[in-house]
Each structure stands twice: as C-alpha cells, then as structure tokens.
Amino acid sequence: VAVFLIFLLVGRADLQERFIRLVSRGRYSLTSIAIADASRRVGRYLIIQLMVNIAYGCIFAAGLWIIGVPSALLWGLLIILFRYIPFVGALIIAIVPFLLAFAVDPGWSMLLSSIGLFLVLDLTTANVIEPRLYGSSTGVSPIAILLSAMLWAALWGPVGLILATPMTVCLVVIGRHLPQLQFLETVLGSEPVLSPTERLYNRLLKGDSEGAIELAEEQIEAGGEDAFLDETLLPVLLLAERERSDDPQTLQQRRLFIESFDAVTREVAPLPNTDSAEIVLVGGKSEIDEGAALILGIHFQKAGHAVRILPPVAIRQEAIGRLDLTGVRAVVMVFLGQDIRAQSRYAARRIRRMYPDVRIVALNLNNASVEQHAESLYVDALHTSFAQTVGDVTSDLGGGETSGEAERPNPLSGSGRGDDELGQELDRVAERLSMPVASIYLLDDERHMADEDAARLTRHIVDTKSALIMRLDEPHPVLGESAYIQTNSIGLYVGVPLLQADGRAIGALVVMDYQSRPFSNEQVFSLQSSAAEMMQRFDSEQPARAKPGQARDWSAAIGTNLD
C-alpha cells in the first residue's frame, strides 16, 4: 500500500489529466470544477475530522487522568489516531484502559467511571456532533453518512469504514455535475432539494401559515421585501396557477392555499383596502389572480397610492353591472393564466360602456401565454411586470389621491450627463476616494434595472439601506458570487443608499475600482456623507419627476466606465 501510494503521489498530475480525458467528453471546464469541488469537500472533511479527534482525545485523556487511570495521556494520543477508523476505532483503544482500570483498582468505581466516560463521549460525538459537522462540511446528509458507513463496511470491511465518507462525497459531487446521475445528490446530499419558491409553495398548499411566514421572514431578511415579492411570492402564484384544477378534490387545497397566502401577505406588508381609492385592482379570472393583484397593491402602496382590490367575480357577467367605479381613475385587471383574451375583452367593453373616462390596464404576468396587444384586449395599456404597471398608472394619475404623503419626486432625474453639475459632483466623489469610477444607479432607471446582475446589487443596497462592499476575489457572505462583478472584472465595488428626506431609498451611490483593495470604515462613512450631501443638494434643485421609462445614465468615470 505504501509503495502504491508513493507512485500515485509521484504521478498524480499525469493521472489527473488522464482522468479528465476519460470522463470530460470535451467539457474540460465542468470536469475541472467537479474535481476541485470533490477535493475541497474531502479536504474539509479530513480537517474537521482531525479537529474532532483532537478534541475527543483531549477530553478522554483528561477524564482518565481525573479518574486515576495510569498513562492517561498515552491513551488520549492513541485514540486520536484510531478514531480514523469509524465506529470501532475508538473502542479498540478504549478496551486497554478499561482492562488497566480493572487491574489497578480493587473496587469497581475506576472501571465503571472509565466505561461511563467513554460511552457518554463516544455516543455524543458519533450521534450528535459528527453527523452535523460532517454533513455541513462535505455536502452529505447525516443519514447518508450513516448509511454509507454500513454499505462500504459490508463491501470492504474495515477499509470500507475508513473510505466511506470520502467515497460518498465523490458520489455526491458526481451527481451534482452530471445530470444523468443527479439523483445521487438528491438522495445523499445535504443541500435543500427544493428552491425557496417551492418550499414556500408546499407550505401554503398544506395550510401551514406559521411555517410559510417563517420562510417569508427568512427570505426578506436575506434579500429584502421587494425581492421576496417579485422573485419568490409571484413565482409561487405562477406555480399555483399552473397546477390549478377545478376538480372537487382540489378545492379544499386551493382554499387552504389562499388562506395561508393571505396570512403571509398580511404579515409581510399589511395592505388597507380603501373604498375611496382612485385605483382599483381586480383578479382577472381566479382567486390566484386576486393574490397577484394583492402583490401589485403592495407595490402601489410603496409608491404612495391607495388601492381597492376586488375579487374576480366583480368583473364577471353576473356582477359587473353592479360594479361601482365612481371616483375611480384607473382599473387594473391582473392575469396569471394563459387564456386572457375573452375575459379581458368582455370586462373592458362593459367597464368602458359604464365609465368611459376610466383608464383600463391589463397586467399579464404569464410569460408562456400567447402574445397579446392592448388593442386586441380592448384595454388602454398592457403590461407584463409590476414595475411597468405601477409606473404607467401613477404617471397617468399625476397628483391624484394617495395614501399618506404623496410620493416624493426623484431628485436626480435627468441629471448626471456629461459635464453637468451632478456629473462633476460624481467626479469629485471619485477623486476624493481615489477610485476610478463613481456612479449613481436608480430603481426607476429601466436601462440599469434590465441588467439583472447589476440590479441585484442595487436592490440589496436599497432594501437593506446599508453599505455593500464586494470584491472580485472573495464571495459576499449574503449575496455570494456576483456575475456583474466577475463579467466586468470589478476588483472593488462599494455602494451606499441614496435616501430622500422621508427615508425612502431611490437608488445607490457606487464607487468601483479595477483592483481589489482595502476600503476602510472611514471611507465608507465618507461615501455615505457624499450621498447625503448629494441628495440634499439636488433634492432642492430638481423638483420635476421624470416620466417612467426614461432611460438615463448618471455614471461619471475617470478613465473607462464599467457599466
């Protein structure tokens, strides 16, 4: 074995290249990632095993010394080595001090204390500590570790016990990177097999409101409320619409789903239903569409507009004649299904006949539906996202009735081009911090928000209202790796929120460097001060609000702008 090991180590580079050639089938990048992943996980497992064994040996040696067993330090060192043999290695060594305690003590107390020490220590380590530590470090679930030990021990005996965890780790890595063997990762892996959207959907289907609220709070804490509404809660409704059935057996499940969904939205963002609101939101065809209208209502509330939400029956034939839209200026019909043409045309014709001055908007959130046009649906506008709908309707209302204080204008709209005052201010910010790039990114800048990777960073800054520091050479503890940072080779990215006087964040002031370098707390404070001064200055100079959809670029760079 030793000679074989020496030859393996000497020729490891050649063996690795032959293995890549054998299994890659031309996909060298994927194979290299798989090998690196397996090496990292096995290495992490061995390091954690060494630390656990050292702690185990120290506690065991100290306990034997207190009990009075001779040569306690020797037994502690030996048990560190023999614990590399899973399950039975520690027992093999522990038998020796047990026999020694039986020989030197005329009574039974030393022997029983030694056995009790070993049982408590070994059972706690093997059944509580190790499965959790090894599962998190290797990507293998605790149950899979126990089952793999049984399997490999049955096949190869003691050698199988030693190799059980590394072999199982390699199987999980293979399943992760080879689609045809993905079931191995599903069965043996420790990572969640359901996405956050699927986990939330399953809890809502079961009527588990408490579990759904807990998941929602975790998602909001990780990514912010807006990201939760658009990236988790809306896909949940799309899943529900896709599986919706009018079979009597599914009606109770649908009822539980909607009740739990309402409970989550009430907990996340309570929405008052204002009878005198100028905006009416209607679920197009089902209670699931009404749920989407509720999410849209939350976005309108964030924009400072009160809304009234009506169920789908309000625009059906039997009830639309009694629909009261007095004082209403806009009606938005929300659809998640694919077939929206007939219902939209019927409702729009009837509403227009009764209230010709009301603006009618259709929101179709199903990307798989047949392409429609506003003219074919008999509506004034057709949108496919919450942001488009809110921007269109609010711009049309202008100074209409709102819930609470009216939405503040964007103080930076239309500024920052070329050598204007905002552009010069951005140049000064970059020079002050010795950074090559200083930019402003706003939530209502469609050009910027269309870049999902860049917009993800901006939304995080806005949602958390705190500074964000990311580097090319290390992942962020919350956001992880960023495709925007990687693609543009941005060494250092630092952003702080742009806050209006009412505390609402409208975007981010960002500085970037081509090289990764330290950025001190004092520099972060300086950047935050610059953002506050910029908002205070331009808030008084830019009273006019830009129209939604106006593309802007407020970047100022010394050298080349990265966006």
C-alpha positions as CSV (number, residue, x, y, z in Angstrom):
1,V,0.0,0.0,0.0
2,A,2.8,2.4,0.8
3,V,4.6,1.8,-2.5
4,F,1.3,2.2,-4.4
5,L,0.7,5.5,-2.5
6,I,4.2,6.7,-3.5
7,F,3.6,6.0,-7.2
8,L,0.2,7.7,-7.0
9,L,1.7,10.9,-5.5
10,V,4.6,11.0,-7.9
11,G,2.3,10.6,-11.0
12,R,-0.7,12.5,-9.7
13,A,-0.6,15.2,-12.4
14,D,-0.5,12.7,-15.2
15,L,-3.3,10.6,-13.6
16,Q,-5.4,13.7,-13.2
17,E,-5.0,14.6,-16.9
18,R,-5.9,11.0,-17.9
19,F,-9.0,11.1,-15.7
20,I,-10.1,14.4,-17.2
21,R,-9.6,13.0,-20.7
22,L,-11.6,9.9,-19.8
23,V,-14.7,11.5,-18.3
24,S,-14.8,15.0,-19.7
25,R,-16.1,14.3,-23.2
26,G,-14.7,17.7,-24.2
27,R,-16.3,19.5,-21.2
28,Y,-13.0,20.3,-19.5
29,S,-14.3,23.3,-17.5
30,L,-17.1,21.3,-15.9
31,T,-14.7,18.3,-15.2
32,S,-12.2,20.7,-13.5
33,I,-14.9,22.2,-11.4
34,A,-16.1,18.7,-10.3
35,I,-12.5,17.7,-9.4
36,A,-11.9,20.9,-7.4
37,D,-15.3,20.5,-5.7
38,A,-14.5,16.9,-4.6
39,S,-11.0,17.9,-3.5
40,R,-12.3,20.8,-1.4
41,R,-15.0,18.8,0.2
42,V,-12.8,15.8,1.1
43,G,-10.1,18.1,2.4
44,R,-12.5,20.0,4.5
45,Y,-13.9,16.7,5.9
46,L,-10.3,15.5,6.8
47,I,-9.5,18.8,8.6
48,I,-12.8,18.7,10.6
49,Q,-12.2,15.0,11.4
50,L,-8.7,15.9,12.7
51,M,-10.1,18.7,14.9
52,V,-12.9,16.4,16.3
53,N,-10.4,13.6,17.0
54,I,-8.1,16.0,18.9
55,A,-10.9,17.3,21.0
56,Y,-12.1,13.8,21.6
57,G,-8.6,12.6,22.7
58,C,-8.0,15.6,25.0
59,I,-11.3,15.1,26.8
60,F,-10.8,11.3,27.0
61,A,-7.2,11.8,28.4
62,A,-8.3,14.4,30.9
63,G,-11.2,12.2,32.1
64,L,-9.0,9.2,32.6
65,W,-6.4,11.4,34.5
66,I,-9.2,12.6,36.8
67,I,-10.4,9.1,37.3
68,G,-6.9,7.9,38.1
69,V,-6.2,5.6,35.2
70,P,-2.4,5.3,34.6
71,S,-0.9,6.6,31.3
72,A,-4.0,8.7,30.5
73,L,-2.0,10.9,28.1
74,L,-0.9,7.9,26.1
75,W,-4.5,6.6,25.7
76,G,-5.6,10.0,24.6
77,L,-3.0,10.2,21.8
78,L,-3.7,6.6,20.6
79,I,-7.5,7.3,20.5
80,I,-6.9,10.3,18.3
81,L,-5.2,8.1,15.7
82,F,-7.5,5.1,15.9
83,R,-10.7,7.2,15.6
84,Y,-9.9,7.5,11.9
85,I,-11.4,4.0,11.8
86,P,-15.1,5.0,12.1
87,F,-17.3,3.5,14.8
88,V,-14.9,0.8,16.1
89,G,-11.5,2.5,16.2
90,A,-12.1,4.3,19.5
91,L,-13.5,1.1,21.1
92,I,-10.4,-0.8,20.2
93,I,-8.2,1.6,22.1
94,A,-10.6,2.2,25.0
95,I,-10.6,-1.5,25.9
96,V,-6.9,-1.2,27.1
97,P,-7.5,1.5,29.7
98,F,-10.6,-0.4,30.8
99,L,-8.5,-3.5,31.5
100,L,-5.9,-1.4,33.2
101,A,-8.5,0.2,35.5
102,F,-9.9,-3.2,36.3
103,A,-6.3,-4.4,37.3
104,V,-5.2,-1.5,39.4
105,D,-8.4,-0.7,41.3
106,P,-9.5,-3.2,43.9
107,G,-13.1,-2.0,43.6
108,W,-15.3,-1.2,40.6
109,S,-15.5,2.5,40.7
110,M,-12.5,3.2,38.4
111,L,-13.7,0.7,35.8
112,L,-17.3,1.9,35.8
113,S,-16.2,5.6,35.6
114,S,-14.0,4.8,32.7
115,I,-16.7,3.0,30.8
116,G,-19.2,5.8,31.6
117,L,-16.8,8.4,30.4
118,F,-16.3,6.6,27.1
119,L,-20.0,5.9,26.5
120,V,-21.0,9.5,27.1
121,L,-18.2,10.9,25.0
122,D,-18.4,8.5,22.1
123,L,-22.2,8.4,21.8
124,T,-22.4,12.2,21.9
125,T,-19.6,12.6,19.3
126,A,-20.8,9.9,17.0
127,N,-24.5,10.6,17.0
128,V,-24.8,14.3,17.6
129,I,-21.6,16.2,16.7
130,E,-20.1,14.3,13.8
131,P,-23.2,13.9,11.6
132,R,-23.9,17.6,11.8
133,L,-20.3,18.7,11.3
134,Y,-19.5,16.3,8.5
135,G,-22.8,16.9,6.8
136,S,-22.3,20.6,6.6
137,S,-18.6,20.3,5.5
138,T,-18.9,17.6,2.9
139,G,-22.4,18.3,1.5
140,V,-23.5,14.8,2.6
141,S,-26.6,14.5,4.8
142,P,-26.1,12.8,8.3
143,I,-28.4,9.9,7.4
144,A,-26.4,9.3,4.2
145,I,-23.1,9.3,6.2
146,L,-24.5,6.5,8.5
147,L,-25.9,4.5,5.6
148,S,-22.7,4.8,3.6
149,A,-20.7,3.5,6.5
150,M,-22.9,0.5,6.7
151,L,-22.7,-0.1,2.9
152,W,-19.0,0.3,2.5
153,A,-18.2,-1.7,5.7
154,A,-20.3,-4.6,4.3
155,L,-18.4,-4.4,1.0
156,W,-14.9,-3.8,2.1
157,G,-14.8,-4.3,5.9
158,P,-12.6,-2.0,8.0
159,V,-11.1,-0.4,4.9
160,G,-14.6,0.4,3.7
161,L,-15.3,2.2,7.1
162,I,-12.3,4.5,6.6
163,L,-13.2,5.3,3.0
164,A,-17.0,5.5,3.5
165,T,-17.3,9.3,3.8
166,P,-14.8,10.3,1.1
167,M,-16.4,7.8,-1.4
168,T,-19.8,9.2,-0.6
169,V,-18.6,12.7,-1.1
170,C,-17.3,11.8,-4.5
171,L,-20.7,10.3,-5.4
172,V,-22.5,13.5,-4.4
173,V,-20.1,15.6,-6.5
174,I,-20.7,13.3,-9.5
175,G,-24.4,13.7,-9.1
176,R,-24.1,17.4,-8.8
177,H,-22.2,17.9,-12.1
178,L,-23.6,15.0,-14.2
179,P,-27.3,15.5,-15.0
180,Q,-27.9,11.8,-15.6
181,L,-26.7,10.9,-12.1
182,Q,-28.4,13.9,-10.3
183,F,-30.4,11.5,-8.2
184,L,-27.3,10.8,-6.2
185,E,-27.1,14.4,-5.0
186,T,-30.8,14.4,-4.3
187,V,-30.6,11.2,-2.2
188,L,-27.3,11.7,-0.4
189,G,-26.7,15.5,-0.4
190,S,-27.3,17.9,2.5
191,E,-28.4,20.9,0.3
192,P,-32.1,21.6,0.2
193,V,-33.6,19.9,-2.8
194,L,-36.4,22.4,-3.2
195,S,-35.9,26.1,-4.1
196,P,-37.3,28.8,-1.7
197,T,-40.2,29.2,-4.0
198,E,-41.1,25.5,-4.0
199,R,-40.6,25.3,-0.2
200,L,-43.0,28.2,0.4
201,Y,-45.5,26.8,-2.2
202,N,-45.6,23.4,-0.4
203,R,-46.2,25.0,3.0
204,L,-49.0,27.2,1.5
205,L,-50.6,24.1,0.0
206,K,-50.7,22.4,3.3
207,G,-52.2,25.4,5.0
208,D,-49.1,25.8,7.2
209,S,-49.3,29.6,7.7
210,E,-46.8,29.7,10.5
211,G,-44.1,27.8,8.5
212,A,-44.8,29.9,5.5
213,I,-44.5,33.2,7.5
214,E,-41.2,31.9,8.9
215,L,-39.8,31.1,5.4
216,A,-41.0,34.5,4.2
217,E,-39.2,36.3,7.0
218,E,-36.0,34.4,6.2
219,Q,-36.3,35.4,2.6
220,I,-37.0,39.1,3.4
221,E,-34.0,39.2,5.8
222,A,-31.7,37.7,3.1
223,G,-32.8,39.7,0.1
224,G,-35.3,42.4,1.1
225,E,-39.1,42.7,0.8
226,D,-39.2,43.7,-2.9
227,A,-37.1,40.8,-3.9
228,F,-39.3,38.4,-1.9
229,L,-42.5,39.8,-3.5
230,D,-41.2,39.6,-7.1
231,E,-38.8,36.7,-7.0
232,T,-40.4,34.3,-4.5
233,L,-44.1,35.1,-3.9
234,L,-45.0,35.8,-7.5
235,P,-43.4,32.5,-8.7
236,V,-45.4,30.8,-6.0
237,L,-48.6,32.1,-7.6
238,L,-47.4,31.1,-11.0
239,L,-46.9,27.5,-9.7
240,A,-50.4,27.5,-8.2
241,E,-51.9,28.8,-11.5
242,R,-50.1,26.1,-13.5
243,E,-51.5,23.4,-11.2
244,R,-54.9,24.9,-10.7
245,S,-57.7,22.4,-11.2
246,D,-61.5,22.7,-10.8
247,D,-61.7,19.1,-9.6
248,P,-63.8,19.0,-6.4
249,Q,-60.9,17.1,-4.6
250,T,-58.6,20.1,-5.1
251,L,-60.9,22.9,-3.9
252,Q,-60.1,22.4,-0.2
253,Q,-56.4,22.6,-1.0
254,R,-57.0,25.8,-3.0
255,R,-58.8,27.3,-0.1
256,L,-56.0,26.4,2.3
257,F,-53.5,27.9,-0.1
258,I,-55.3,31.2,-0.4
259,E,-55.9,31.5,3.3
260,S,-52.2,30.9,4.0
261,F,-51.2,33.2,1.2
262,D,-53.3,36.0,2.7
263,A,-51.8,35.3,6.1
264,V,-48.3,35.7,4.7
265,T,-49.1,39.0,2.9
266,R,-50.7,40.4,6.0
267,E,-47.6,39.6,8.0
268,V,-45.2,40.9,5.3
269,A,-46.9,44.1,4.2
270,P,-50.4,44.8,5.5
271,L,-52.5,46.5,2.8
272,P,-55.5,48.6,3.7
273,N,-58.4,48.2,1.2
274,T,-59.5,51.9,0.6
275,D,-63.0,52.2,-0.8
276,S,-62.4,55.7,-2.0
277,A,-59.1,54.9,-3.8
278,E,-58.6,56.1,-7.4
279,I,-57.0,52.8,-8.4
280,V,-59.0,49.5,-8.5
281,L,-57.2,46.2,-8.9
282,V,-59.2,43.2,-10.0
283,G,-58.2,39.5,-10.1
284,G,-58.8,38.5,-13.7
285,K,-60.2,35.0,-13.6
286,S,-59.4,33.2,-10.3
287,E,-58.6,33.7,-6.7
288,I,-54.9,33.2,-7.6
289,D,-55.1,36.2,-9.9
290,E,-56.5,38.1,-6.9
291,G,-53.4,37.1,-5.0
292,A,-51.3,38.7,-7.7
293,A,-53.4,41.8,-7.5
294,L,-52.7,41.9,-3.8
295,I,-48.9,41.9,-4.5
296,L,-49.5,44.7,-7.1
297,G,-51.4,46.6,-4.4
298,I,-48.4,46.4,-2.1
299,H,-46.2,47.9,-4.8
300,F,-48.7,50.7,-5.3
301,Q,-48.7,51.3,-1.5
302,K,-45.0,51.6,-1.5
303,A,-45.3,54.2,-4.3
304,G,-47.7,56.1,-2.1
305,H,-51.1,55.3,-3.8
306,A,-54.1,53.8,-2.1
307,V,-55.9,51.0,-3.9
308,R,-59.1,48.9,-3.8
309,I,-58.8,45.2,-4.5
310,L,-61.8,43.3,-5.9
311,P,-62.3,39.6,-6.4
312,P,-62.7,38.1,-9.9
313,V,-66.5,37.8,-9.6
314,A,-66.6,41.6,-9.7
315,I,-66.0,41.6,-13.5
316,R,-68.0,38.5,-14.3
317,Q,-71.3,38.7,-16.2
318,E,-73.4,38.2,-13.1
319,A,-71.8,41.1,-11.1
320,I,-70.2,43.6,-13.4
321,G,-73.4,45.5,-13.9
322,R,-73.3,46.5,-10.2
323,L,-69.7,47.5,-10.3
324,D,-69.3,50.9,-8.7
325,L,-66.3,52.8,-10.1
326,T,-67.4,56.3,-9.0
327,G,-64.3,58.4,-8.4
328,V,-62.0,55.8,-9.9
329,R,-59.5,56.8,-12.5
330,A,-57.8,53.5,-13.3
331,V,-58.8,49.8,-13.3
332,V,-56.1,47.2,-13.5
333,M,-57.0,43.6,-14.4
334,V,-54.4,41.1,-13.2
335,F,-53.9,37.8,-15.0
336,L,-51.7,34.8,-14.4
337,G,-53.3,32.3,-16.8
338,Q,-52.6,31.9,-20.5
339,D,-56.1,32.4,-21.9
340,I,-57.0,36.0,-21.0
341,R,-58.4,37.3,-24.3
342,A,-62.1,36.6,-23.8
343,Q,-62.4,37.8,-20.2
344,S,-60.3,40.9,-20.8
345,R,-62.3,41.9,-23.8
346,Y,-65.7,41.3,-22.1
347,A,-64.8,43.2,-18.9
348,A,-63.1,46.1,-20.7
349,R,-66.2,46.6,-23.0
350,R,-68.6,46.6,-20.1
351,I,-66.5,49.0,-17.9
352,R,-65.9,51.4,-20.8
353,R,-69.6,51.5,-21.6
354,M,-70.4,52.3,-17.9
355,Y,-67.4,54.5,-17.1
356,P,-65.9,55.9,-20.4
357,D,-63.4,58.1,-18.5
358,V,-61.8,55.3,-16.5
359,R,-58.4,54.1,-17.8
360,I,-58.3,50.3,-18.2
361,V,-55.0,48.5,-17.9
362,A,-54.3,44.7,-18.2
363,L,-51.3,43.1,-16.4
364,N,-50.4,39.7,-17.8
365,L,-47.7,38.0,-15.7
366,N,-47.6,34.7,-17.5
367,N,-44.6,34.7,-19.9
368,A,-45.9,31.5,-21.5
369,S,-49.2,33.0,-22.6
370,V,-49.9,33.8,-26.2
371,E,-48.6,37.2,-27.2
372,Q,-51.3,39.8,-26.9
373,H,-51.7,43.5,-27.6
374,A,-53.6,46.2,-25.9
375,E,-55.8,46.8,-28.9
376,S,-56.8,43.1,-29.1
377,L,-57.7,43.1,-25.4
378,Y,-59.7,46.4,-25.7
379,V,-57.6,48.0,-22.9
380,D,-55.6,51.2,-22.8
381,A,-52.4,49.5,-21.9
382,L,-51.0,46.0,-21.5
383,H,-48.0,45.4,-19.2
384,T,-46.0,42.3,-18.1
385,S,-44.5,43.4,-14.8
386,F,-45.4,45.1,-11.6
387,A,-42.9,47.9,-12.1
388,Q,-44.3,48.8,-15.6
389,T,-47.8,48.8,-14.3
390,V,-47.1,51.0,-11.2
391,G,-45.0,53.4,-13.3
392,D,-47.7,53.7,-16.0
393,V,-50.7,54.1,-13.7
394,T,-49.0,56.5,-11.3
395,S,-47.7,58.8,-14.1
396,D,-51.2,58.9,-15.6
397,L,-52.7,59.8,-12.2
398,G,-50.3,62.6,-11.6
399,G,-51.4,64.4,-8.5
400,G,-54.3,62.1,-7.6
401,E,-55.3,60.9,-4.2
402,T,-52.7,58.9,-2.3
403,S,-52.5,57.1,0.9
404,G,-50.5,59.3,3.3
405,E,-47.8,61.6,1.9
406,A,-47.5,61.8,-1.9
407,E,-44.6,60.1,-3.5
408,R,-41.6,62.4,-3.5
409,P,-40.1,63.3,-6.8
410,N,-36.8,61.7,-7.9
411,P,-34.3,64.5,-7.2
412,L,-31.7,63.0,-9.6
413,S,-33.9,62.5,-12.7
414,G,-32.5,63.9,-15.9
415,S,-29.1,64.8,-14.3
416,G,-25.6,63.5,-14.3
417,R,-24.9,63.5,-18.1
418,G,-21.5,64.6,-19.3
419,D,-20.2,67.7,-17.6
420,D,-23.4,68.8,-15.8
421,E,-23.4,69.6,-12.1
422,L,-24.2,66.0,-11.0
423,G,-21.5,64.6,-13.3
424,Q,-18.9,67.0,-11.8
425,E,-20.0,66.0,-8.3
426,L,-19.5,62.3,-9.1
427,D,-16.0,63.2,-10.4
428,R,-15.2,64.8,-7.1
429,V,-16.5,61.8,-5.2
430,A,-14.3,59.5,-7.2
431,E,-11.2,61.7,-6.7
432,R,-11.9,62.1,-3.0
433,L,-11.8,58.3,-2.5
434,S,-9.1,57.7,-5.1
435,M,-11.4,55.5,-7.1
436,P,-11.6,55.4,-10.9
437,V,-15.4,55.1,-11.1
438,A,-18.3,56.9,-9.3
439,S,-21.8,56.1,-10.5
440,I,-25.4,56.6,-9.5
441,Y,-27.9,53.7,-10.0
442,L,-31.6,54.4,-9.6
443,L,-34.5,52.0,-9.2
444,D,-36.5,53.7,-11.9
445,D,-33.7,53.6,-14.5
446,E,-35.0,50.9,-16.8
447,R,-31.7,50.5,-18.6
448,H,-29.9,49.7,-15.4
449,M,-32.6,47.5,-13.9
450,A,-32.7,45.5,-17.1
451,D,-29.3,44.2,-16.2
452,E,-30.4,41.7,-13.6
453,D,-27.0,41.1,-12.1
454,A,-26.2,44.8,-11.6
455,A,-29.8,45.5,-10.4
456,R,-29.5,42.7,-7.8
457,L,-26.7,44.7,-6.1
458,T,-28.7,47.9,-6.3
459,R,-31.8,46.3,-4.9
460,H,-29.8,44.8,-2.0
461,I,-28.4,48.3,-1.1
462,V,-31.9,49.8,-1.3
463,D,-33.6,47.1,0.7
464,T,-31.1,46.9,3.5
465,K,-30.4,50.7,3.4
466,S,-26.8,50.0,4.3
467,A,-23.4,49.9,2.6
468,L,-22.4,47.0,0.4
469,I,-18.8,46.0,-0.2
470,M,-18.0,43.3,-2.8
471,R,-14.6,42.2,-4.2
472,L,-13.7,40.1,-7.2
473,D,-11.5,37.7,-5.2
474,E,-14.0,36.8,-2.5
475,P,-17.7,36.0,-2.3
476,H,-20.1,38.1,-0.3
477,P,-21.4,36.4,2.8
478,V,-25.1,37.1,1.8
479,L,-25.1,37.6,-2.0
480,G,-22.3,35.1,-2.8
481,E,-20.6,35.5,-6.1
482,S,-21.8,38.3,-8.5
483,A,-21.9,37.7,-12.2
484,Y,-21.8,41.5,-12.7
485,I,-18.6,41.8,-10.7
486,Q,-17.0,38.8,-12.5
487,T,-18.0,39.8,-16.0
488,N,-16.8,43.4,-15.7
489,S,-13.6,42.5,-13.8
490,I,-14.5,44.9,-11.0
491,G,-11.9,44.5,-8.3
492,L,-13.8,46.5,-5.6
493,Y,-17.5,47.6,-5.6
494,V,-18.8,49.8,-2.8
495,G,-22.3,51.2,-2.7
496,V,-24.4,53.2,-0.3
497,P,-28.1,54.0,-0.4
498,L,-29.5,57.4,-1.7
499,L,-32.1,58.4,0.9
500,Q,-34.7,61.1,0.5
501,A,-35.8,63.2,3.4
502,D,-38.7,60.8,4.1
503,G,-36.3,57.9,4.5
504,R,-37.2,56.3,1.1
505,A,-34.2,54.8,-0.8
506,I,-34.3,55.6,-4.5
507,G,-31.1,54.1,-5.6
508,A,-27.4,53.8,-4.8
509,L,-24.2,55.8,-5.0
510,V,-21.5,53.4,-6.1
511,V,-17.7,53.7,-6.4
512,M,-15.6,51.0,-8.2
513,D,-12.0,50.1,-8.7
514,Y,-10.4,47.8,-11.2
515,Q,-8.2,46.3,-8.5
516,S,-9.3,44.6,-5.2
517,R,-8.0,46.7,-2.3
518,P,-9.0,47.6,1.3
519,F,-11.8,50.1,1.9
520,S,-11.9,51.4,5.5
521,N,-14.8,52.3,7.6
522,E,-13.8,55.9,7.4
523,Q,-14.0,55.7,3.6
524,V,-17.5,54.1,3.8
525,F,-18.6,57.0,6.1
526,S,-17.1,59.5,3.6
527,L,-19.1,57.9,0.8
528,Q,-22.3,57.9,2.9
529,S,-21.7,61.6,3.7
530,S,-21.3,62.3,0.0
531,A,-24.6,60.5,-0.8
532,A,-26.4,62.6,1.9
533,E,-24.9,65.8,0.6
534,M,-25.7,65.0,-3.0
535,M,-29.4,64.2,-2.1
536,Q,-29.7,67.4,0.0
537,R,-28.3,69.5,-2.8
538,F,-30.1,68.1,-5.8
539,D,-33.3,67.5,-3.9
540,S,-33.8,71.2,-3.9
541,E,-32.5,71.7,-7.4
542,Q,-34.6,69.0,-9.2
543,P,-38.3,69.3,-8.4
544,A,-39.5,67.7,-11.6
545,R,-40.2,64.0,-11.7
546,A,-39.0,62.1,-14.8
547,K,-41.5,60.1,-16.7
548,P,-41.4,56.3,-16.2
549,G,-39.4,54.5,-18.9
550,Q,-37.0,57.5,-19.5
551,A,-33.6,55.9,-19.9
552,R,-30.7,57.5,-18.0
553,D,-27.0,57.1,-17.3
554,W,-25.6,59.1,-14.4
555,S,-22.1,57.5,-14.4
556,A,-19.0,59.6,-14.2
557,A,-15.7,57.8,-14.6
558,I,-12.1,58.8,-14.5
559,G,-10.9,56.5,-17.3
560,T,-13.4,53.9,-18.5
561,N,-16.9,53.5,-17.1
562,L,-17.6,49.8,-16.3
563,D,-21.4,49.9,-16.8
